[in-house]
Amino acid sequence: MAYQLITDQQLRVYMTDLQNHSQRTAAARAGFSERTARRFDADPTLPSNRKSVHARTVPDPLEDYWKSELLPLLENDSALQAVTLLRHLQGEHPVAFPDDRIRRTLERRVRQWRALNGPERDIIFRQTPEPGYMAQSDFTHADELRVMIAGQAFPHLLYHFVMVYSRWEHVGVVLGGESFTALAENLQQALWSLGGVPQNHRTDSLSAAFRNLNIDQREDITKRYDAFVGHYGMDASRNNRGEAHENGAVESQNRHLKTAIDQALILRGSRDFASIEDYRRFVDMLVARRNKQRAMPVQAEQTHLKPLPQRRTTDFTEIVVPVTRTGGFLVKSIFYSAPSQLIGQRLRVHLYDDRIEAFLGGTLVVNHPRARGRGDGHRVHVINYHHVIHALRRKPQALWSSIYRDSLFPRTEYAEAWKVLQRDLQRRDACRRMVDLLSIAHEQSCEAELAHLLAADLDAGRVPDPKALVLLLAPKATALPKDVAVAHPSLDSFDALLGASA
C-alpha cells in the first residue's frame, strides 16, 4: 500500500472515538494503524502543525565524489552510464569503493540527474493515417520460421509492403539480400496487385542495399530509385537511421506477419516445401486471407489512390557481358552457361532477385535461376547441360576434370550415377557413359523418366548402361489392324435430313 499522510480530520476523529472505544477500534475508525495511534498518543499535535523532516538514515556514500568528480563527467557527456562512473570511482578510489555495493544508489542518482538536467529527448508524435497517402516497405529476416526447401534449410528475407491506412499488405520471398532489384521488383508487383498508387512511399535508410558499393554505384542506384518512384508519380521518403518507429506501420506488421506464417506452418504440419514456388504460393494464399479481412478499409482507400501508369518500368539491374570461349559469361563472379552459338557475342543481362535473363538484341536467348556466391571463395557455376552437351559428345573425356562438372547434372540421380560410374569403370568408359546418358536426356526430352530409371538401377546395385536404358525409354510398338471396315452412309439419309430441317 502506498504511504498516505494523516490529515487533521483523521486525528480529530481518533481523539473523539478514543473516549468511547479502545485504541485499536478508534484507530481503525480513523483510518490508520495502531502504531500511528501510539505516535499520536505520545504527541497529539495536529499533522498540519508538525514540521516535516526528511533526512537520510545512513550517510551518503557519494557525498565527497558526486559534485567534484562525477557531475563534471556527466555534464561533459550525458551518455555515460552509471556502471561506467562506478568503474571510474573504483579505479580512482579502490579503498572507498572495493565492490559494486553502491551501484543501485549511483544508478538512481544518475537517473534523477538526467530527468532534471539531462538533454532534451525525442518525442514520438503519433499520426492519424490518411487514406491513399502513404505506403511503407521493409525487408525482414525469416530464418526464425525454419522453412526448408526439398529438405534443405532455406535462409531468406521477406519483402513487406503495407498501406498505412488500410493495412493492406503484399509479401514477396527474397532469395538474396536487400538490394534495389529486390525492392523495385517486389514494390512494382505490390502496386499492380493493389491496383493504384499511393502519394508517398517510405522505406528505411536502405543502408543494407548500399553496402559494399562505391560512390558511383550508390549514386546510380539513387538515381534509378528516383526514376522508379517518378514513373509511378510517388514521393519517396526515408526514415532516419535507427528510428524504426518512423516506419512503424510496416515494422509492427512484420512481427504479426511472421507470427501468422509460423502458425500456418504449424497447422500445415510441415515446414518443408517441394520447391520455392510452392512456398511462395503458401505465403500468397496466407496474405490473401489476411487482406480479405481488410476489405472495407481497402475499398475506402482505393478511391484516394492515383491510377497506375500505362506500363511497368524497369525493376531489374542491367549489365552487358561477353560470352567467352568457355561457353558462358560471368555475372557478379557467378559463371552462367550459354549456347555455344553465342560465343563471342555481347549479351544484355537483366538481373532479378531470383533469376537472370540474357538478351541478344531484343531476343531472349538465355535464362537461369540466379545464384549467389559462396563464403569460401570458390566460384559458383550455373550450368544448363543442354548448352554444352553437343561439345561434350565430341570431347567426352573433358567431363572428368571439368571445373563445372558437378554443376552439370540436372538431377541428383545423374550425380549419383556419375559416382557409381567413376567407382566401377575406367576413366574413359565412365566419361563416355555419362555423356551418353546426358545426351539421351537432351535428345529425347526424357530427363525425368531417365532419372527414375537411373534410380532403379542404383537401388538394384547395377551400373547404369545407356544402351539398355534407351531401350526401356523407346515407345512400345503396337500392331495396327489389317482390315478396317468403314460403313458408308446412304446418300438418301442426307436428303431426308435436309428435308426435315427445311
CORGIQUI-V74978 format. One record per pair of residues at least 24 apart in sequence whose C-alpha atoms are under 7 Angstrom apart, sorted by the first residue. I is the first residue (numbers start at 1). GAP is how many residues later the second one is. D is the distance in whole Angstrom. If there is no record, write none. Layout:
<<I:GAP:D> <I:GAP:D>>
This chain:
<<6:41:7> <7:40:6> <8:38:6> <8:39:6> <8:40:7> <78:40:7> <82:24:6> <82:25:5> <82:28:6> <129:35:6> <129:36:5> <130:35:6> <131:34:5> <131:170:5> <131:173:6> <132:66:5> <132:67:7> <132:169:5> <132:170:7> <132:172:5> <132:173:5> <133:65:5> <133:66:5> <133:67:6> <134:29:6> <134:30:6> <134:64:6> <134:65:6> <134:66:5> <134:67:6> <135:27:6> <135:28:4> <135:29:6> <135:63:6> <135:65:6> <135:66:5> <135:67:6> <136:25:6> <136:26:5> <136:27:6> <136:65:6> <136:66:5> <136:67:6> <136:111:7> <136:114:6> <137:24:5> <137:25:7> <137:65:6> <137:66:5> <137:113:7> <138:65:6> <138:66:7> <138:112:7> <139:39:7> <140:114:7> <145:117:6> <146:125:7> <147:124:5> <147:125:6> <148:123:6> <148:124:4> <148:125:6> <149:123:6> <149:124:5> <149:125:6> <149:126:6> <149:127:7> <150:122:6> <150:123:6> <150:124:5> <150:125:6> <151:121:6> <161:29:7> <162:88:6> <164:85:6> <166:128:7> <166:131:5> <166:132:5> <166:135:7> <168:123:6> <168:126:7> <168:130:7> <169:122:7> <170:117:7> <173:107:7> <174:179:7> <175:178:6> <175:179:6> <176:177:6> <178:30:6> <178:31:5> <179:30:4> <180:29:6> <180:41:7> <181:134:6> <181:135:5> <181:136:6> <181:171:6> <181:172:6> <182:171:5> <184:131:5> <185:130:5> <185:131:7> <195:113:7> <196:106:7> <196:109:5> <196:110:6> <196:111:5> <196:112:5> <197:35:7> <197:108:5> <197:109:5> <197:110:6> <197:111:6> <198:36:7> <198:107:5> <198:108:6> <199:35:5> <199:36:6> <200:34:5> <200:35:5> <200:36:6> <201:33:6> <201:34:6> <201:35:5> <201:36:6> <202:34:6> <202:35:5> <202:36:5> <203:34:7> <203:35:5> <203:36:7> <204:34:5> <204:35:5> <204:43:7> <205:33:6> <205:34:6> <205:35:6> <205:36:6> <228:85:7> <232:76:7> <232:77:6> <316:34:6> <316:35:5> <316:36:5> <317:33:6> <317:34:5> <317:35:7> <318:30:7> <318:31:6> <318:32:5> <318:33:6> <319:29:6> <319:30:5> <319:31:7> <320:26:7> <320:27:6> <320:28:5> <320:29:6> <321:25:5> <321:26:5> <321:27:7> <322:24:4> <322:25:6> <333:46:7> <334:39:7> <334:45:6> <334:46:5> <334:47:6> <335:45:6> <335:46:5> <335:47:6> <336:45:6> <336:46:5> <336:47:6> <337:45:6> <337:46:5> <337:47:6> <337:50:7> <338:28:6> <338:49:6> <339:48:5> <340:47:7> <381:26:6> <382:25:6> <383:24:6> <383:25:5> <384:24:7> <386:56:6> <389:50:6> <392:43:7> <393:42:6> <396:35:6> <396:36:6> <396:39:6> <397:31:6> <397:34:6> <399:32:6> <400:31:6> <413:38:6> <413:41:6> <413:42:6> <414:37:7> <417:37:7> <417:47:7> <420:43:7> <421:42:7> <433:33:6> <436:30:6> <437:29:6>>
